[in-house]
Amino acid sequence: MSDSVNNAPRQPRIVVCPTCGGDSIYAPSNPYRPFCSERCKQIDFGAWASEDFRMPAEAPPDDQEFGDPKLQ
């Protein structure tokens, strides 16, 4: 194999921006990756800060104990 193939510059990877859905360059040249811009990064950060992103959880009713009832 030739060393010139291994030393060839890599093409930047294009990914979908999680905020706007546009193209985003996923490479060290993009300091906002995986976002396409600082604006999209800040929008996403704001959503986390205001707790818009949450894992769905079903809590038992207040009058029900936690755990397996067979073990109590």
Backbone as CSV, one residue per row, in Angstrom:
resi,resn,N_x,N_y,N_z,CA_x,CA_y,CA_z,C_x,C_y,C_z
1,MET,0.830,-1.186,0.000,0.000,0.000,0.000,0.867,1.240,0.000
2,SER,0.370,2.260,-0.555,1.096,3.515,-0.640,0.782,4.382,0.579
3,ASP,1.812,5.062,1.108,1.610,5.950,2.242,0.824,7.196,1.856
4,SER,0.814,7.547,0.577,0.098,8.753,0.159,-1.407,8.602,0.350
5,VAL,-1.919,7.382,0.309,-3.346,7.162,0.525,-3.693,7.423,1.989
6,ASN,-2.837,6.982,2.912,-3.098,7.157,4.339,-2.902,8.596,4.799
7,ASN,-2.104,9.370,4.088,-1.833,10.748,4.474,-2.722,11.762,3.773
8,ALA,-3.671,11.291,2.994,-4.560,12.197,2.281,-5.437,12.940,3.284
9,PRO,-5.677,14.237,3.069,-6.530,14.973,4.001,-7.941,14.400,4.007
10,ARG,-8.509,14.292,5.184,-9.851,13.739,5.314,-10.884,14.803,4.966
11,GLN,-11.935,14.372,4.305,-13.034,15.263,3.981,-13.844,15.515,5.256
12,PRO,-14.237,16.755,5.508,-15.053,16.997,6.697,-16.394,16.280,6.585
13,ARG,-16.855,15.804,7.686,-18.118,15.075,7.722,-19.259,16.076,7.869
14,ILE,-20.304,15.902,7.097,-21.485,16.757,7.161,-22.557,16.002,7.955
15,VAL,-23.057,16.642,9.020,-24.098,16.054,9.844,-25.293,17.014,9.883
16,VAL,-26.384,16.558,10.424,-27.585,17.382,10.552,-27.509,18.136,11.875
17,CYS,-27.695,19.436,11.825,-27.708,20.264,13.032,-28.914,19.846,13.877
18,PRO,-28.700,19.506,15.165,-29.824,19.061,15.994,-30.872,20.141,16.257
19,THR,-30.530,21.391,16.071,-31.477,22.470,16.348,-32.299,22.843,15.127
20,CYS,-31.623,23.169,14.017,-32.352,23.676,12.848,-32.536,22.638,11.738
21,GLY,-31.789,21.543,11.813,-31.911,20.505,10.794,-31.101,20.776,9.541
22,GLY,-30.337,21.861,9.528,-29.499,22.182,8.379,-28.190,21.404,8.400
23,ASP,-27.381,21.607,7.390,-26.083,20.955,7.310,-25.105,21.594,8.294
24,SER,-24.309,20.756,8.928,-23.296,21.225,9.857,-22.010,20.458,9.609
25,ILE,-20.895,21.157,9.572,-19.601,20.510,9.365,-19.114,19.981,10.703
26,TYR,-18.910,18.664,10.778,-18.425,18.041,12.011,-16.924,17.843,11.870
27,ALA,-16.197,18.891,12.206,-14.739,18.894,12.092,-14.194,19.926,13.073
28,PRO,-12.916,19.832,13.432,-12.321,20.813,14.345,-12.453,22.257,13.866
29,SER,-12.653,22.459,12.586,-12.810,23.817,12.062,-14.146,24.449,12.476
30,ASN,-15.096,23.658,12.958,-16.391,24.167,13.408,-16.435,24.101,14.936
31,PRO,-16.202,25.219,15.629,-16.171,25.187,17.101,-17.538,24.917,17.734
32,TYR,-18.620,24.950,16.957,-19.964,24.752,17.486,-20.487,23.341,17.233
33,ARG,-19.670,22.469,16.659,-20.139,21.133,16.297,-20.756,20.421,17.485
34,PRO,-21.821,19.717,17.354,-22.484,19.299,16.129,-23.457,20.329,15.569
35,PHE,-23.506,21.512,16.185,-24.412,22.554,15.704,-23.774,23.291,14.531
36,CYS,-24.607,23.957,13.741,-24.092,24.665,12.564,-23.598,26.061,12.913
37,SER,-24.051,26.605,14.036,-23.687,27.982,14.384,-23.793,28.185,15.896
38,GLU,-23.266,29.321,16.344,-23.375,29.661,17.762,-24.844,29.839,18.148
39,ARG,-25.637,30.399,17.248,-27.064,30.617,17.516,-27.760,29.296,17.834
40,CYS,-27.546,28.280,17.005,-28.180,26.978,17.234,-27.688,26.345,18.535
41,LYS,-26.417,26.519,18.832,-25.868,25.983,20.078,-26.520,26.657,21.278
42,GLN,-26.712,27.973,21.221,-27.324,28.721,22.318,-28.811,28.377,22.479
43,ILE,-29.503,28.154,21.376,-30.911,27.741,21.445,-31.020,26.411,22.176
44,ASP,-30.150,25.463,21.835,-30.155,24.153,22.477,-29.813,24.277,23.965
45,PHE,-28.810,25.078,24.283,-28.429,25.289,25.680,-29.584,25.895,26.475
46,GLY,-30.279,26.856,25.873,-31.421,27.472,26.530,-32.534,26.469,26.808
47,ALA,-32.748,25.541,25.890,-33.769,24.516,26.091,-33.393,23.600,27.261
48,TRP,-32.117,23.257,27.364,-31.668,22.445,28.512,-31.817,23.234,29.806
49,ALA,-31.417,24.501,29.796,-31.467,25.318,31.003,-32.892,25.523,31.498
50,SER,-33.847,25.605,30.595,-35.244,25.784,30.999,-35.956,24.445,31.181
51,GLU,-35.199,23.360,31.143,-35.698,21.991,31.361,-36.750,21.571,30.344
52,ASP,-36.590,22.022,29.101,-37.486,21.560,28.040,-37.203,20.109,27.669
53,PHE,-35.975,19.654,27.883,-35.596,18.272,27.593,-35.667,17.486,28.897
54,ARG,-36.567,16.540,28.951,-36.708,15.710,30.146,-36.974,14.280,29.738
55,MET,-36.543,13.375,30.567,-36.833,11.968,30.348,-38.241,11.699,30.868
56,PRO,-39.053,10.984,30.093,-40.394,10.667,30.589,-40.294,9.714,31.782
57,ALA,-41.035,9.996,32.794,-41.027,9.149,33.982,-42.432,9.088,34.547
58,GLU,-42.789,7.911,34.945,-44.088,7.743,35.576,-43.851,7.474,37.055
59,ALA,-44.226,8.396,37.872,-44.086,8.228,39.308,-45.347,7.550,39.837
60,PRO,-45.195,6.715,40.854,-46.387,6.085,41.430,-47.226,7.144,42.156
61,PRO,-48.507,6.893,42.284,-49.341,7.831,43.050,-48.786,7.998,44.460
62,ASP,-49.075,9.129,45.075,-48.540,9.423,46.409,-48.941,8.391,47.454
63,ASP,-50.096,7.746,47.293,-50.538,6.788,48.300,-50.006,5.378,48.055
64,GLN,-49.216,5.165,47.027,-48.667,3.853,46.711,-47.185,3.816,47.093
65,GLU,-46.752,2.724,47.717,-45.363,2.603,48.123,-44.507,2.226,46.919
66,PHE,-43.216,2.531,47.017,-42.281,2.163,45.969,-41.910,0.696,46.101
67,GLY,-41.502,0.104,45.014,-41.000,-1.279,45.051,-42.037,-2.290,44.622
68,ASP,-41.624,-3.534,44.656,-42.465,-4.657,44.260,-43.374,-5.031,45.435
69,PRO,-44.711,-4.999,45.276,-45.604,-5.304,46.385,-45.461,-6.752,46.884
70,LYS,-44.986,-7.654,46.036,-44.818,-9.062,46.444,-43.702,-9.196,47.483
71,LEU,-42.763,-8.279,47.479,-41.615,-8.371,48.381,-41.872,-7.690,49.722
72,GLN,-43.013,-7.071,49.903,-43.260,-6.329,51.153,-44.060,-7.122,52.131
